[in-house]
Amino acid sequence: MRLQSGNEWVYAFRSQEDAASPPDLAVCAAAPFEPTVKLGASLYVPVHREVDGRFVEDGYEKVGTATACFRLTDRTFPPGTRVPFYARFHLPVGAFTASGECTLVSNDQPQAGVVLAGGALKLVEVPPGFVGGVLSNLSVFNPLKLPGFATGSYYTLYTFRNEGSASP
């Protein structure tokens, strides 16, 4: 989903780890740290349809792929741990690369072994016509592959277009 106000552009999407979209090892090799976890994901936006004069969510549409690279050193995932994070998102308007840290929030909700995290990352590479921005995430990491929980995130990408740039 894209929102636009002047030169400010906001994209909202979700990711889900996906064997059909393996991590791009070249992305992780470019990270400013040595990643210990490399994940590939597909990116999705909600699809809406009109029912009785109102719009309702009707599933998700795949809009891209992503590679996420991070460095975990303590497999107990203690809350409060700051984790270096580097990722590239391939969206219809181009590739965005973000770098920064995420903070582990919980390692036991909704059950032990499910890790919740969140972060704010700086956009360090943007497609032509864009001039930077920030990306935030709320994430679930399921390193134990517990049933009922998928590794994935909800992202908000806030970016800026060059003055006078044509719409992508």
Accessible surface in RSA format (square Angstrom, percent):
REM  Atomic radii and reference values for relative SASA: ProtOr
REM  Chains: A
REM  Algorithm: Lee & Richards
REM  Probe-radius: 1.40
REM  Slices: 20
REM RES _ NUM      All-atoms   Total-Side   Main-Chain    Non-polar    All polar
REM                ABS   REL    ABS   REL    ABS   REL    ABS   REL    ABS   REL
RES MET A   1   109.72  56.8  85.88  56.8  23.84  56.8  72.28  61.4  37.45  49.6
RES ARG A   2   109.34  45.9  83.02  42.3  26.31  62.7  18.29  25.0  91.05  55.2
RES LEU A   3   106.43  59.3 102.80  73.5   3.63   9.1 106.20  74.6   0.23   0.6
RES GLN A   4    93.27  52.2  55.94  40.9  37.33  88.9  14.92  31.8  78.36  59.4
RES SER A   5    79.79  67.4  68.69  91.7  11.10  25.6  36.60  77.9  43.19  60.5
RES GLY A   6    59.82  73.8   0.00   N/A  59.82  73.8  43.28 118.8  16.54  37.1
RES ASN A   7    50.41  34.8  44.62  43.1   5.79  13.9  13.04  31.4  37.37  36.1
RES GLU A   8    69.43  39.9  68.62  51.9   0.80   1.9   9.38  18.2  60.04  49.0
RES TRP A   9     4.71   1.9   4.71   2.3   0.00   0.0   3.39   1.8   1.32   2.1
RES VAL A  10    29.09  19.1  28.79  26.1   0.30   0.7  28.79  25.0   0.30   0.8
RES TYR A  11    19.68   9.2  19.68  11.2   0.00   0.0  19.68  14.8   0.00   0.0
RES ALA A  12    29.70  27.3  28.38  43.8   1.32   3.0  28.69  40.4   1.01   2.7
RES PHE A  13     8.12   4.1   1.83   1.1   6.28  16.4   5.98   3.6   2.13   6.1
RES ARG A  14    47.27  19.8  46.51  23.7   0.76   1.8   2.55   3.5  44.72  27.1
RES SER A  15     9.35   7.9   7.40   9.9   1.95   4.5   1.95   4.2   7.39  10.4
RES GLN A  16    60.66  33.9  60.62  44.3   0.04   0.1   6.95  14.8  53.72  40.7
RES GLU A  17    61.52  35.3  44.19  33.4  17.33  41.3  20.00  38.7  41.52  33.9
RES ASP A  18    36.85  25.8  29.96  29.8   6.89  16.3  11.25  26.5  25.59  25.5
RES ALA A  19   106.15  97.6  70.23 108.4  35.92  81.7  82.14 115.7  24.01  63.6
RES ALA A  20    87.20  80.2  49.39  76.2  37.81  86.0  61.55  86.7  25.65  67.9
RES SER A  21     8.88   7.5   2.68   3.6   6.20  14.3   7.94  16.9   0.94   1.3
RES PRO A  22    95.71  69.8  80.18  73.1  15.53  56.5  82.79  68.4  12.92  80.3
RES PRO A  23    41.88  30.5  30.96  28.2  10.92  39.7  30.96  25.6  10.92  67.9
RES ASP A  24    63.73  44.6  55.99  55.7   7.74  18.3  24.63  58.0  39.11  39.0
RES LEU A  25   114.51  63.8 107.02  76.6   7.48  18.8 107.44  75.5   7.07  19.0
RES ALA A  26    71.46  65.7  55.73  86.0  15.73  35.8  61.88  87.1   9.58  25.4
RES VAL A  27     0.86   0.6   0.61   0.6   0.24   0.6   0.86   0.7   0.00   0.0
RES CYS A  28     2.42   1.8   1.08   1.2   1.34   3.2   1.45   3.7   0.98   1.1
RES ALA A  29    88.77  81.6  48.64  75.1  40.13  91.3  60.88  85.7  27.89  73.9
RES ALA A  30    59.84  55.0  31.07  48.0  28.77  65.4  42.42  59.7  17.42  46.2
RES ALA A  31    13.18  12.1   0.00   0.0  13.18  30.0   0.00   0.0  13.18  34.9
RES PRO A  32    99.75  72.7  56.27  51.3  43.47 158.0  70.91  58.5  28.84 179.2
RES PHE A  33    40.62  20.3  21.25  13.2  19.37  50.4  35.52  21.5   5.09  14.6
RES GLU A  34   123.67  71.0 117.68  89.0   5.98  14.2  48.16  93.2  75.50  61.6
RES PRO A  35    13.82  10.1   5.70   5.2   8.12  29.5   5.70   4.7   8.12  50.5
RES THR A  36    62.38  44.4  31.36  31.8  31.02  73.9  38.32  51.5  24.06  36.4
RES VAL A  37    15.37  10.1  11.80  10.7   3.56   8.6  15.37  13.4   0.00   0.0
RES LYS A  38    89.70  43.8  69.57  42.7  20.13  47.9  22.74  20.5  66.95  71.3
RES LEU A  39    27.85  15.5  26.31  18.8   1.54   3.9  27.34  19.2   0.51   1.4
RES GLY A  40     3.69   4.5   0.00   N/A   3.69   4.5   0.47   1.3   3.22   7.2
RES ALA A  41    11.14  10.2  11.14  17.2   0.00   0.0  11.14  15.7   0.00   0.0
RES SER A  42     0.02   0.0   0.02   0.0   0.00   0.0   0.02   0.0   0.00   0.0
RES LEU A  43     0.00   0.0   0.00   0.0   0.00   0.0   0.00   0.0   0.00   0.0
RES TYR A  44    48.25  22.5  47.92  27.3   0.33   0.9  22.61  17.0  25.64  31.6
RES VAL A  45    19.86  13.1  19.86  18.0   0.00   0.0  19.86  17.3   0.00   0.0
RES PRO A  46    40.79  29.7  28.66  26.1  12.13  44.1  28.66  23.7  12.13  75.4
RES VAL A  47    52.76  34.7  49.39  44.7   3.37   8.1  52.76  45.8   0.00   0.0
RES HIS A  48    92.45  50.5  67.83  47.1  24.61  63.0  35.99  37.1  56.45  65.7
RES ARG A  49   123.44  51.8 118.48  60.4   4.96  11.8  45.77  62.6  77.67  47.1
RES GLU A  50   109.73  63.0  82.79  62.6  26.94  64.1  22.58  43.7  87.15  71.2
RES VAL A  51    45.63  30.0  41.73  37.8   3.90   9.4  45.63  39.6   0.00   0.0
RES ASP A  52   141.76  99.3  97.41  96.9  44.36 104.9  38.60  90.8 103.16 102.9
RES GLY A  53    64.84  80.0   0.00   N/A  64.84  80.0  26.24  72.0  38.60  86.4
RES ARG A  54   152.75  64.1 148.97  75.9   3.78   9.0  59.73  81.6  93.02  56.4
RES PHE A  55   140.63  70.4 115.88  71.8  24.74  64.4 115.88  70.3  24.74  70.8
RES VAL A  56    36.01  23.7  31.59  28.6   4.43  10.7  36.01  31.3   0.00   0.0
RES GLU A  57    97.88  56.2  69.37  52.5  28.51  67.9  23.30  45.1  74.58  60.9
RES ASP A  58    69.98  49.0  54.80  54.5  15.18  35.9   3.80   8.9  66.18  66.0
RES GLY A  59    39.05  48.2   0.00   N/A  39.05  48.2  31.05  85.2   8.00  17.9
RES TYR A  60    90.71  42.3  56.77  32.3  33.94  88.3  39.56  29.7  51.15  63.1
RES GLU A  61    96.24  55.3  91.31  69.1   4.93  11.7  27.43  53.1  68.81  56.2
RES LYS A  62   101.42  49.5  78.36  48.1  23.05  54.9  49.37  44.4  52.04  55.4
RES VAL A  63    31.81  20.9  17.53  15.9  14.29  34.4  25.78  22.4   6.03  16.4
RES GLY A  64    13.87  17.1   0.00   N/A  13.87  17.1  12.57  34.5   1.31   2.9
RES THR A  65    46.63  33.2  46.56  47.2   0.07   0.2  31.53  42.4  15.10  22.8
RES ALA A  66     7.97   7.3   4.00   6.2   3.97   9.0   5.81   8.2   2.16   5.7
RES THR A  67     8.01   5.7   7.39   7.5   0.62   1.5   0.94   1.3   7.07  10.7
RES ALA A  68    15.44  14.2  14.78  22.8   0.66   1.5  14.78  20.8   0.66   1.7
RES CYS A  69     0.00   0.0   0.00   0.0   0.00   0.0   0.00   0.0   0.00   0.0
RES PHE A  70    17.62   8.8  17.62  10.9   0.00   0.0  17.62  10.7   0.00   0.0
RES ARG A  71    84.39  35.4  79.96  40.8   4.43  10.6  14.52  19.9  69.86  42.3
RES LEU A  72    10.40   5.8   4.03   2.9   6.37  16.0   5.02   3.5   5.38  14.5
RES THR A  73   110.30  78.5  70.14  71.1  40.16  95.7  47.42  63.7  62.88  95.1
RES ASP A  74    61.09  42.8  54.20  53.9   6.88  16.3  23.60  55.5  37.49  37.4
RES ARG A  75   139.12  58.4 120.43  61.4  18.69  44.5  66.87  91.4  72.26  43.8
RES THR A  76    94.98  67.6  83.84  85.0  11.14  26.5  82.97 111.4  12.01  18.2
RES PHE A  77    14.81   7.4  14.80   9.2   0.01   0.0  14.80   9.0   0.01   0.0
RES PRO A  78    45.78  33.4  44.02  40.1   1.75   6.4  45.78  37.8   0.00   0.0
RES PRO A  79    77.58  56.5  55.50  50.6  22.08  80.2  55.88  46.1  21.70 134.9
RES GLY A  80    51.77  63.8   0.00   N/A  51.77  63.8  32.20  88.4  19.57  43.8
RES THR A  81    47.95  34.1  38.71  39.2   9.23  22.0  38.74  52.0   9.20  13.9
RES ARG A  82   163.94  68.8 143.53  73.2  20.41  48.6  44.19  60.4 119.75  72.6
RES VAL A  83     5.11   3.4   4.81   4.4   0.29   0.7   5.11   4.4   0.00   0.0
RES PRO A  84    38.45  28.0  38.45  35.1   0.00   0.0  38.45  31.7   0.00   0.0
RES PHE A  85    16.45   8.2  16.44  10.2   0.01   0.0  16.44  10.0   0.01   0.0
RES TYR A  86    11.51   5.4  11.51   6.5   0.00   0.0   5.09   3.8   6.41   7.9
RES ALA A  87     0.20   0.2   0.20   0.3   0.00   0.0   0.20   0.3   0.00   0.0
RES ARG A  88    45.09  18.9  45.01  22.9   0.08   0.2   5.94   8.1  39.15  23.7
RES PHE A  89     1.52   0.8   1.52   0.9   0.00   0.0   1.52   0.9   0.00   0.0
RES HIS A  90    81.12  44.3  79.17  55.0   1.95   5.0  56.06  57.8  25.05  29.2
RES LEU A  91    16.89   9.4   4.99   3.6  11.90  29.9   6.79   4.8  10.11  27.2
RES PRO A  92   112.19  81.8  67.06  61.1  45.13 164.1  80.55  66.5  31.64 196.7
RES VAL A  93    33.84  22.3  14.29  12.9  19.55  47.1  19.42  16.9  14.43  39.1
RES GLY A  94    24.78  30.6   0.00   N/A  24.78  30.6  24.46  67.1   0.32   0.7
RES ALA A  95    33.73  31.0  23.85  36.8   9.88  22.5  23.85  33.6   9.88  26.2
RES PHE A  96     0.00   0.0   0.00   0.0   0.00   0.0   0.00   0.0   0.00   0.0
RES THR A  97     0.94   0.7   0.94   1.0   0.00   0.0   0.00   0.0   0.94   1.4
RES ALA A  98     0.00   0.0   0.00   0.0   0.00   0.0   0.00   0.0   0.00   0.0
RES SER A  99    22.93  19.4  18.41  24.6   4.52  10.4   7.43  15.8  15.50  21.7
RES GLY A 100    28.62  35.3   0.00   N/A  28.62  35.3  23.99  65.8   4.63  10.4
RES GLU A 101    70.65  40.6  61.34  46.4   9.31  22.2  24.76  47.9  45.88  37.5
RES CYS A 102     6.27   4.7   6.02   6.7   0.24   0.6   5.48  13.9   0.79   0.9
RES THR A 103    53.34  37.9  53.34  54.1   0.00   0.0  31.93  42.9  21.41  32.4
RES LEU A 104    10.52   5.9   9.82   7.0   0.70   1.8   9.82   6.9   0.70   1.9
RES VAL A 105    94.78  62.4  76.95  69.7  17.83  43.0  81.20  70.6  13.57  36.8
RES SER A 106     7.50   6.3   6.64   8.9   0.85   2.0   7.50  16.0   0.00   0.0
RES ASN A 107    42.11  29.0  37.84  36.6   4.27  10.3   5.07  12.2  37.04  35.8
RES ASP A 108    82.47  57.8  71.28  70.9  11.19  26.5  17.20  40.5  65.27  65.1
RES GLN A 109   106.70  59.7 106.70  78.0   0.00   0.0  23.90  50.9  82.80  62.8
RES PRO A 110    97.54  71.1  61.66  56.2  35.88 130.4  69.36  57.3  28.18 175.1
RES GLN A 111    79.66  44.5  75.04  54.8   4.62  11.0  26.48  56.4  53.17  40.3
RES ALA A 112    77.37  71.1  63.55  98.1  13.82  31.4  63.89  90.0  13.48  35.7
RES GLY A 113    16.20  20.0   0.00   N/A  16.20  20.0  12.66  34.7   3.54   7.9
RES VAL A 114     0.40   0.3   0.40   0.4   0.00   0.0   0.40   0.3   0.00   0.0
RES VAL A 115     0.57   0.4   0.51   0.5   0.06   0.2   0.51   0.4   0.06   0.2
RES LEU A 116    48.20  26.8  48.20  34.5   0.00   0.0  48.20  33.8   0.00   0.0
RES ALA A 117    14.41  13.3  10.17  15.7   4.25   9.7  10.23  14.4   4.18  11.1
RES GLY A 118    13.40  16.5   0.00   N/A  13.40  16.5  10.12  27.8   3.27   7.3
RES GLY A 119    19.86  24.5   0.00   N/A  19.86  24.5  12.70  34.8   7.17  16.1
RES ALA A 120    68.93  63.4  49.48  76.4  19.46  44.3  49.86  70.2  19.07  50.5
RES LEU A 121     1.54   0.9   0.00   0.0   1.54   3.9   1.54   1.1   0.00   0.0
RES LYS A 122   143.19  69.9 137.18  84.2   6.01  14.3  81.72  73.6  61.47  65.5
RES LEU A 123     7.63   4.2   0.00   0.0   7.63  19.2   0.00   0.0   7.63  20.5
RES VAL A 124    70.75  46.6  38.25  34.6  32.50  78.3  45.08  39.2  25.67  69.6
RES GLU A 125    88.16  50.6  81.48  61.6   6.68  15.9  36.70  71.0  51.46  42.0
RES VAL A 126    44.05  29.0  19.43  17.6  24.62  59.3  19.71  17.1  24.33  66.0
RES PRO A 127     9.87   7.2   4.07   3.7   5.79  21.1   9.07   7.5   0.79   4.9
RES PRO A 128   131.64  95.9 107.09  97.6  24.56  89.3 119.62  98.8  12.02  74.7
RES GLY A 129    18.50  22.8   0.00   N/A  18.50  22.8  10.51  28.8   7.99  17.9
RES PHE A 130    11.33   5.7   1.02   0.6  10.32  26.8   1.02   0.6  10.32  29.5
RES VAL A 131    89.92  59.2  56.98  51.6  32.94  79.4  64.83  56.3  25.09  68.1
RES GLY A 132    14.46  17.8   0.00   N/A  14.46  17.8  14.35  39.4   0.11   0.2
RES GLY A 133    22.50  27.7   0.00   N/A  22.50  27.7   8.85  24.3  13.65  30.6
RES VAL A 134    67.81  44.6  67.74  61.3   0.07   0.2  67.74  58.9   0.07   0.2
RES LEU A 135     0.03   0.0   0.00   0.0   0.03   0.1   0.03   0.0   0.00   0.0
RES SER A 136    47.67  40.3  46.94  62.6   0.73   1.7  30.11  64.1  17.56  24.6
RES ASN A 137     5.81   4.0   1.21   1.2   4.60  11.1   1.81   4.4   3.99   3.9
RES LEU A 138   132.40  73.7 129.01  92.3   3.39   8.5 129.64  91.0   2.76   7.4
RES SER A 139    20.89  17.7  15.16  20.2   5.74  13.2  14.74  31.4   6.16   8.6
RES VAL A 140    48.30  31.8  46.79  42.4   1.51   3.6  46.79  40.7   1.51   4.1
RES PHE A 141    26.17  13.1  26.01  16.1   0.15   0.4  26.01  15.8   0.15   0.4
RES ASN A 142     4.84   3.3   4.28   4.1   0.55   1.3   1.72   4.1   3.12   3.0
RES PRO A 143    35.37  25.8   9.13   8.3  26.24  95.4  14.45  11.9  20.92 130.0
RES LEU A 144   117.53  65.5  93.45  66.9  24.08  60.5  97.90  68.8  19.62  52.8
RES LYS A 145   141.48  69.0 120.11  73.7  21.36  50.9 101.14  91.0  40.34  43.0
RES LEU A 146    37.37  20.8  33.59  24.0   3.77   9.5  34.21  24.0   3.15   8.5
RES PRO A 147   119.31  87.0  99.30  90.5  20.01  72.7 109.79  90.6   9.52  59.2
RES GLY A 148    80.76  99.6   0.00   N/A  80.76  99.6  41.91 115.0  38.85  87.0
RES PHE A 149    57.26  28.6  39.36  24.4  17.91  46.6  43.73  26.5  13.53  38.7
RES ALA A 150    52.96  48.7  32.27  49.8  20.70  47.1  39.43  55.5  13.53  35.8
RES THR A 151    15.21  10.8  10.33  10.5   4.87  11.6   8.31  11.2   6.90  10.4
RES GLY A 152    15.55  19.2   0.00   N/A  15.55  19.2  13.11  36.0   2.44   5.5
RES SER A 153    11.49   9.7   7.76  10.4   3.73   8.6   1.62   3.4   9.87  13.8
RES TYR A 154   131.52  61.4 127.85  72.7   3.67   9.5 104.31  78.4  27.21  33.5
RES TYR A 155    11.56   5.4   7.36   4.2   4.21  10.9   0.95   0.7  10.62  13.1
RES THR A 156    58.86  41.9  56.51  57.3   2.35   5.6  28.46  38.2  30.40  46.0
RES LEU A 157     0.00   0.0   0.00   0.0   0.00   0.0   0.00   0.0   0.00   0.0
RES TYR A 158    74.27  34.7  74.27  42.3   0.00   0.0  55.46  41.7  18.81  23.2
RES THR A 159     0.00   0.0   0.00   0.0   0.00   0.0   0.00   0.0   0.00   0.0
RES PHE A 160    75.40  37.7  75.40  46.7   0.00   0.0  75.40  45.7   0.00   0.0
RES ARG A 161    18.18   7.6  14.13   7.2   4.05   9.6   3.64   5.0  14.54   8.8
RES ASN A 162    58.36  40.2  54.74  52.9   3.62   8.7  17.27  41.6  41.09  39.7
RES GLU A 163   152.72  87.7 127.65  96.6  25.06  59.7  64.72 125.2  88.00  71.8
RES GLY A 164    81.94 101.1   0.00   N/A  81.94 101.1  43.91 120.5  38.03  85.2
RES SER A 165    40.34  34.1   8.06  10.8  32.28  74.4  12.64  26.9  27.70  38.8
RES ALA A 166    83.27  76.6  63.94  98.7  19.33  44.0  74.49 104.9   8.78  23.3
RES SER A 167    79.60  67.3  52.97  70.7  26.62  61.3  27.17  57.9  52.43  73.5
RES PRO A 168    72.79  53.1  12.42  11.3  60.37 219.4  50.29  41.5  22.50 139.8
END  Absolute sums over single chains surface
CHAIN  1 A     8850.2       6653.3       2196.8       5212.2       3638.0
END  Absolute sums over all chains
TOTAL          8850.2       6653.3       2196.8       5212.2       3638.0
